[in-house]
Amino acid sequence: MPASILASIPAWVPAVLLGLLALGWRLSRARTVRPAVPVAIAVAMFAFSLYGVASAFGVDALALLIWVKAYTLAAFGGARLVSPAGMARVGALVRVPGSWWPMALLVSIFVAKFVLGFAAGVHAPVLHDPVFVLAMSALLGLLSGGFGARAVAVHRFARGAA
């Protein structure tokens, strides 16, 4: 990347990346959490992802519909794929196994948002290409829905183990 492009990246962007990497590393370790913690992470990624679509494409009904459908598919369909293996009830808390999947999802969402931000910054015509709009909307919905899937799975386990 030319130095002028790197210089135009706001200082907060690498700080966000470092924060997401730290969160991803933390989620790669087994830990004991309140069932609300995965929900809070899922809500944050929901908002971050939805903001990415809305800020890049505006209030485009089709882009938002595709995002919602992809999110719902990933969150509720994916929850069936998240194994309760390694989860254990510890009083009101749940012991969840670590996984590198959250790191992959976090970095992927960041990269997708970075691409959208870059495209907007250079006024790239691709932002008006319907295929690109729908693909990015679906991608961000699926990625953030992965966090919803984990939150749903932890809540199902917590309810079933109670």
Secondary structure, 3 states (H helix, E strand, C coil): CCHHHHHCCCCHHHHHHHHHHHHHHHHCCCEEECCHHHHHHHHHHHHHHHHHHHHHHCCCHHHHHHHHHHHHHHHHHHHCCCCCCCCEEECCEEEECCCCHHHHHHHHHHHHHHHHHHHHHCCCHHHHCHHHHHHHHHHHHHHHHHHHHHHHHHHHHHHHHC
